[in-house]
Amino acid sequence: MRVCVVGSGGREHALALALARTAEVVVTPGNPGMAGTPVGGYPISVSEIPPESVRADLWIIGPEQPLVDGLADKLRADDRIVFGPGAEGARLEGSKAFMKEVLDEARVPTARWGAFDEVRPAHEFLRELPGPWVVKTDGLASGKGVLVTDDRAEAEADIVAKLSGEAFGEAGRRVVVEEGLVGAECSLLVLCDGSRIAPLPVARDYKRLGDGDSGPNTGGMGSISADGLVDDAVVDRILDESVEPVVAALRRRGIDYRGVLYAGLILTDEGPKMLEFNVRFGDPETQVVLPRVDEDITGLLAEAASGHLRTDPKTSPAAGVCVVMASAGYPTEPRSGDPIEGLDRAGVLPGVTVLHAGTGLDDQDRLVTAGGRVLGVAGTGASVDQARVRAYGGVDVISWDGVQYRTDIGDPTTGEAS
């Protein structure tokens, strides 16, 4: 079987490695660090050919933007088997206001919210909420369009900056204002074939740039996945109260959702509440979730894409920890072109996988930084502690000028997953 993975980041590299256990993989446009043949696997190639022109048996669309733009619809119109929702289903992520409307329709527990395109009513609604406050761009902002703050003045200023277009351009000209919720967060990736769902292992990610959950929001600076991270009864409750009702609401709207639903939740004292639904695999959650799935990933995703999801994924007891290594200046002004050292040394460490997210080649064919989040260094082990030691063992031997990473991913004493 030949699979086409659309995208170029760490999530797509993780998908390619999982798929290569049983299939030949081509990633478009990919990045130069992805190509090769994993031990015991099939080859992974990188191509600049548009996905519509790739010869394959299954297409998997990684990032949210091409999903929102309707790439899945275009491929299905040519009778391709595609894992990823069409444009209507992708609105769950493309518009946070739409997502909240679907949650309300499906009676899914979530934060009190309002959507606004003018400053005054947004400020008035903000003053009705007790705080902390959350301000989000309605449109896509690469995971960085969210402000969570205890300072109402900061929230009010953020509303002005977003609605003016100053902060996030057109993506921010409508905002969603929410009450802040308190509790541990978790991410649950759920496969869907249009009606049936099948959950993958639970994960947690670390969105803030700095240790102890400090600094600005990012696309994600690390993640963990392990047995016991969230109680099985809570997972069942999330599926019953949040995921199944949303799938049913989409069906009532005539949306045949085939792909993955990424449920981002907060576990409050009142029970799980939905923060967001994304319409693609999480990044960097995919890097720790897929290695824990004891199934043929290719077969699983093909079942969902064809509308016949029959397999219940089995989970490995192993734990996973992924540490994101980012470029100088990330997240506001990431620097490119810095040569990366130590990749060969990290690649031979036991239980360590280096996932390329933002790498390129310079004129000397050296791998260099070419984006904000450059690498994800993933460790697997019998426990989170062992996986963490292995991941940071890989981080320790990789370097470039101005590299940034958190030192507390998976550390229960200081790390705050959020």
matplotlib code that plots the C-alpha trace (Angstrom):
import matplotlib.pyplot as plt

x = [0.0, 1.2, 0.1, 0.4, 0.8, 0.2, 2.2, 5.7, 5.9, 6.7, 3.2, 3.5, 6.9, 5.4, 2.5, 5.0, 7.0, 3.9, 2.5, 5.9, 5.5, 3.2, 3.2, 5.3, 4.9, 5.4, 5.2, 4.3, 5.9, 7.6, 11.1, 14.6, 14.9, 11.9, 13.3, 14.7, 13.7, 13.0, 14.5, 12.1, 9.8, 9.1, 10.6, 9.6, 10.1, 9.6, 8.1, 7.2, 4.4, 1.0, -1.1, -3.6, -0.8, 0.7, 0.0, -1.3, -4.0, -4.7, -4.3, -3.9, -4.0, -2.0, -2.4, -5.6, -5.2, -5.6, -8.5, -10.3, -9.4, -11.3, -8.4, -10.2, -13.3, -11.1, -9.4, -12.7, -14.2, -11.5, -12.6, -9.5, -9.7, -9.0, -8.5, -9.5, -12.8, -14.2, -14.4, -17.7, -16.4, -13.2, -15.1, -14.9, -11.3, -11.5, -14.1, -14.1, -17.5, -18.9, -17.3, -19.0, -22.3, -22.0, -21.1, -24.2, -26.4, -25.0, -25.3, -21.6, -20.2, -18.0, -17.1, -19.5, -18.7, -19.5, -18.4, -17.8, -16.6, -16.8, -14.8, -17.5, -19.8, -16.8, -15.6, -19.1, -19.3, -15.8, -16.9, -19.7, -17.3, -15.5, -12.0, -9.6, -10.4, -9.7, -9.6, -9.3, -9.1, -12.1, -9.9, -6.8, -3.6, -1.3, -2.1, -0.9, -4.2, -5.2, -4.7, -5.4, -5.0, -6.0, -5.6, -8.8, -7.0, -4.7, -7.7, -9.4, -6.2, -5.9, -9.5, -8.6, -5.4, -7.1, -10.2, -8.1, -6.1, -2.9, -2.3, -3.4, -4.7, -8.0, -8.0, -8.5, -11.2, -13.7, -13.0, -14.4, -14.3, -14.7, -14.6, -11.4, -11.7, -9.5, -8.2, -5.9, -6.0, -5.9, -6.0, -8.0, -7.6, -10.5, -10.8, -14.2, -15.6, -18.7, -20.6, -18.5, -15.6, -12.5, -10.3, -6.5, -4.3, -4.8, -2.0, -1.2, 0.7, 2.6, 1.6, 3.7, 7.2, 9.0, 9.4, 6.7, 4.2, 5.6, 5.9, 3.7, 1.5, 3.0, 2.0, 3.2, 6.5, 6.2, 3.8, 3.4, 1.2, 1.0, -1.4, -3.2, -2.8, -6.6, -8.8, -10.6, -14.0, -13.3, -12.3, -15.6, -17.5, -15.7, -16.7, -20.3, -20.9, -18.7, -17.4, -20.4, -22.9, -20.7, -20.5, -24.3, -24.7, -22.5, -24.5, -27.7, -26.1, -25.3, -21.6, -19.9, -16.9, -14.1, -10.8, -9.6, -11.4, -8.9, -10.8, -9.0, -10.5, -10.1, -11.0, -12.9, -14.4, -17.8, -16.5, -14.7, -15.4, -14.6, -12.1, -11.8, -12.2, -9.5, -9.9, -6.4, -3.9, -2.4, 1.2, 3.2, 0.6, 0.9, 4.6, 3.7, 0.3, 1.0, 4.0, 1.7, -0.9, -0.4, -2.2, -1.5, -1.9, -2.3, -5.2, -6.9, -6.8, -7.9, -10.9, -12.0, -11.4, -13.5, -16.4, -15.9, -14.1, -14.1, -10.9, -10.7, -7.1, -5.1, -2.7, 0.8, 1.7, 4.8, 4.9, 6.0, 7.6, 8.3, 10.4, 10.1, 13.3, 12.6, 14.6, 15.9, 13.2, 10.3, 7.3, 7.2, 10.2, 11.7, 15.2, 16.1, 19.4, 21.3, 23.2, 22.0, 24.6, 24.3, 21.4, 23.5, 24.3, 20.7, 19.4, 21.2, 20.2, 17.9, 14.2, 14.8, 13.2, 14.0, 11.1, 11.8, 9.3, 11.1, 14.3, 15.9, 19.1, 21.6, 23.8, 26.3, 23.6, 23.7, 20.5, 19.5, 16.7, 13.8, 10.9, 9.8, 9.5, 12.5, 12.6, 10.6, 12.8, 10.6, 11.5, 9.6, 10.0, 8.3, 7.4, 7.1, 10.3, 12.3, 10.8, 11.7, 15.3, 15.6, 14.0, 16.3, 19.2, 18.5, 18.0, 21.4, 23.4, 21.6, 22.4, 22.3, 22.7, 19.9, 18.0, 15.1, 13.3, 11.6, 13.4, 10.3, 8.3, 7.0, 8.3, 5.5, 7.1, 7.5, 6.0, 2.4, 0.8, -1.8]
y = [0.0, 3.5, 6.4, 10.2, 12.4, 16.0, 18.5, 19.3, 19.3, 17.1, 15.7, 14.6, 13.0, 11.1, 10.0, 8.9, 6.8, 5.1, 4.4, 3.1, 0.1, -1.4, 0.9, 2.9, 6.6, 9.8, 13.1, 16.3, 18.9, 17.4, 18.5, 17.0, 15.4, 13.0, 11.0, 7.5, 3.9, 3.3, 0.1, -2.7, -0.4, 0.7, 3.8, 7.3, 9.8, 13.5, 15.2, 18.7, 17.2, 18.5, 15.9, 15.7, 14.4, 11.8, 8.2, 6.6, 4.3, 6.6, 10.3, 11.7, 15.5, 16.7, 20.4, 22.3, 24.9, 22.6, 20.9, 24.3, 25.1, 22.0, 19.8, 16.7, 17.6, 18.1, 14.7, 12.9, 14.4, 12.4, 9.2, 9.2, 7.6, 10.5, 10.6, 14.2, 16.1, 18.2, 21.9, 21.9, 19.6, 21.5, 24.6, 23.1, 24.4, 27.0, 29.0, 28.8, 30.5, 27.7, 25.1, 26.7, 26.7, 23.0, 22.3, 24.2, 22.4, 19.1, 20.1, 19.5, 21.0, 24.0, 27.4, 30.4, 32.2, 35.0, 35.9, 39.5, 41.6, 44.9, 46.1, 47.6, 44.6, 42.3, 44.5, 44.5, 40.7, 40.4, 42.5, 40.0, 37.2, 36.6, 35.8, 34.5, 35.5, 33.8, 35.7, 33.7, 34.6, 33.1, 32.0, 30.0, 31.4, 28.4, 27.6, 31.1, 33.1, 32.5, 34.7, 33.4, 36.0, 37.1, 40.7, 42.2, 45.2, 42.8, 40.9, 44.2, 45.3, 41.9, 42.3, 45.6, 44.3, 41.3, 43.0, 45.7, 43.1, 44.3, 41.0, 38.2, 39.9, 38.6, 35.6, 37.9, 40.3, 38.2, 37.0, 34.5, 35.6, 32.9, 32.4, 30.8, 27.3, 25.7, 22.1, 19.7, 19.7, 16.6, 15.9, 13.0, 12.0, 10.1, 8.4, 8.8, 7.2, 9.5, 7.7, 5.3, 6.6, 4.9, 6.7, 6.7, 7.0, 10.2, 12.9, 16.2, 19.0, 22.0, 25.2, 27.9, 28.7, 28.5, 26.2, 26.2, 27.2, 30.7, 32.9, 33.2, 30.6, 28.5, 25.8, 23.3, 22.8, 19.2, 16.4, 13.3, 10.1, 7.2, 4.8, 6.4, 10.0, 10.2, 7.6, 5.3, 6.2, 9.9, 9.0, 7.1, 10.1, 12.4, 10.1, 9.8, 13.5, 15.3, 13.4, 11.2, 14.2, 16.3, 13.6, 13.2, 17.0, 17.0, 14.2, 16.2, 19.0, 16.6, 16.5, 13.1, 13.5, 11.1, 11.8, 12.5, 14.7, 16.3, 17.0, 19.5, 19.4, 20.7, 18.4, 20.7, 19.9, 19.8, 17.2, 17.4, 20.6, 21.1, 23.8, 23.1, 20.6, 20.5, 18.6, 17.0, 15.2, 17.3, 18.5, 17.5, 15.0, 12.8, 12.2, 10.5, 8.9, 7.0, 5.0, 3.7, 2.3, -1.5, -1.7, -1.2, 2.6, 2.4, 0.0, 2.0, 5.2, 3.5, 2.0, 5.5, 7.1, 4.5, 4.8, 1.4, 1.7, -1.8, -2.0, -0.9, 0.4, -1.4, 0.6, -0.3, 0.1, 2.1, 5.8, 8.7, 12.1, 14.6, 17.7, 20.4, 22.2, 25.7, 28.3, 31.6, 34.2, 31.7, 32.3, 35.9, 36.1, 32.7, 32.7, 30.4, 29.2, 28.0, 24.7, 21.8, 19.7, 16.2, 14.6, 11.5, 11.0, 11.5, 9.1, 6.1, 6.5, 3.7, 4.7, 8.0, 9.3, 12.7, 14.2, 17.0, 19.8, 22.9, 21.9, 22.7, 22.5, 25.3, 25.7, 23.2, 20.6, 20.9, 20.6, 24.0, 25.6, 26.5, 27.4, 28.1, 24.6, 22.8, 19.3, 17.1, 14.7, 11.8, 9.2, 6.0, 3.9, 1.7, 4.8, 8.6, 9.0, 6.6, 8.2, 11.6, 10.7, 9.2, 12.3, 14.7, 12.5, 13.1, 16.9, 17.1, 16.0, 18.3, 22.0, 25.1, 28.8, 30.2, 26.9, 27.0, 24.2, 23.5, 21.5, 20.3, 18.3, 15.3, 16.5, 16.0, 18.4, 21.5, 20.9, 22.3, 20.6, 22.9]
z = [0.0, -0.7, 1.5, 0.8, 3.9, 3.3, 5.4, 6.4, 10.2, 13.2, 13.2, 9.6, 10.3, 13.2, 11.0, 8.3, 10.7, 12.1, 8.6, 7.4, 9.7, 7.0, 4.0, 1.6, 2.4, 0.4, 2.3, 0.4, 0.7, 3.7, 4.8, 4.1, 7.6, 6.9, 4.0, 4.6, 5.5, 9.2, 10.7, 10.0, 7.9, 4.4, 2.7, 3.4, 0.5, 0.2, -2.8, -3.9, -6.2, -5.2, -3.4, -6.2, -8.5, -6.1, -6.9, -3.7, -2.2, 0.8, 1.5, 5.0, 5.4, 8.4, 8.9, 9.5, 6.8, 3.7, 5.5, 6.0, 2.4, 1.2, 0.0, 1.2, -0.8, -3.9, -3.5, -2.8, -5.9, -7.8, -6.0, -3.7, -0.2, 2.2, 6.0, 6.9, 7.0, 4.2, 4.5, 6.3, 9.0, 9.2, 10.3, 13.8, 13.8, 11.2, 13.2, 17.0, 17.1, 14.8, 17.1, 20.1, 18.3, 17.6, 21.3, 22.5, 20.0, 21.1, 24.8, 25.4, 28.7, 27.8, 29.1, 28.9, 25.7, 23.3, 19.8, 18.8, 15.9, 17.7, 20.8, 22.9, 23.3, 23.7, 26.6, 28.1, 28.0, 29.5, 32.5, 33.1, 33.6, 36.9, 35.5, 34.5, 31.0, 27.6, 24.3, 21.1, 17.4, 15.6, 12.7, 12.4, 14.1, 14.2, 17.8, 19.0, 18.9, 22.5, 25.5, 29.0, 31.7, 35.2, 34.2, 32.7, 31.3, 29.4, 28.0, 27.0, 25.2, 23.5, 22.2, 20.6, 19.1, 17.6, 16.2, 14.7, 12.7, 14.3, 16.2, 13.8, 10.7, 9.3, 11.6, 14.6, 13.2, 15.1, 18.6, 21.0, 24.7, 27.3, 31.0, 32.2, 33.6, 36.2, 36.2, 34.5, 30.7, 28.5, 24.8, 23.4, 19.7, 18.4, 15.0, 13.2, 10.1, 9.9, 12.6, 14.6, 16.8, 18.3, 20.8, 20.8, 24.0, 26.0, 26.0, 27.6, 25.9, 27.2, 25.3, 27.1, 26.0, 29.3, 32.3, 34.9, 32.2, 31.8, 28.8, 25.7, 24.2, 21.4, 19.1, 21.7, 23.5, 24.5, 25.3, 27.4, 27.1, 29.5, 31.1, 34.1, 32.8, 32.8, 34.5, 32.1, 33.5, 32.7, 29.1, 28.8, 30.1, 27.6, 24.7, 25.9, 26.8, 24.4, 21.3, 20.4, 20.7, 18.4, 15.8, 16.0, 15.6, 12.5, 11.0, 11.6, 9.6, 6.8, 7.5, 6.9, 9.2, 8.3, 10.1, 13.6, 16.2, 18.6, 21.8, 24.0, 27.5, 31.0, 33.9, 36.3, 39.7, 37.8, 35.3, 31.9, 29.9, 26.2, 25.4, 21.7, 18.9, 16.3, 13.0, 12.7, 14.7, 17.5, 17.3, 19.4, 20.8, 17.7, 18.5, 21.7, 20.9, 17.7, 19.1, 21.8, 19.3, 18.9, 15.6, 11.9, 11.7, 8.0, 8.3, 11.0, 9.1, 5.9, 7.7, 9.0, 5.6, 3.8, 6.3, 7.8, 11.1, 12.6, 14.6, 18.3, 18.7, 21.4, 23.5, 24.4, 28.1, 27.2, 28.0, 25.7, 26.3, 23.5, 23.9, 21.3, 20.3, 18.9, 17.0, 18.3, 18.4, 18.5, 18.8, 17.6, 15.2, 14.6, 13.0, 10.2, 8.8, 11.9, 11.3, 13.5, 15.2, 16.9, 14.9, 14.2, 17.8, 18.9, 16.3, 17.6, 21.3, 22.6, 22.8, 21.1, 17.9, 16.4, 14.5, 12.0, 12.1, 10.7, 9.1, 5.7, 3.8, 3.3, 0.2, 1.7, 2.1, 5.9, 7.9, 9.3, 11.2, 8.9, 11.1, 14.7, 16.1, 14.6, 16.1, 18.4, 20.4, 21.6, 24.2, 24.9, 28.0, 30.6, 32.6, 32.1, 34.1, 31.8, 28.6, 29.9, 30.6, 27.1, 25.5, 27.3, 26.5, 22.9, 23.5, 25.3, 22.2, 19.7, 19.4, 17.3, 18.0, 20.1, 20.6, 23.0, 24.9, 28.2, 30.8, 32.7, 30.1, 32.0, 35.3, 37.9, 40.4, 38.2, 34.7, 34.2, 31.2, 29.6]

ax = plt.figure().add_subplot(projection="3d")
ax.plot(x, y, z, "-o")
ax.set_aspect("equal")
plt.show()
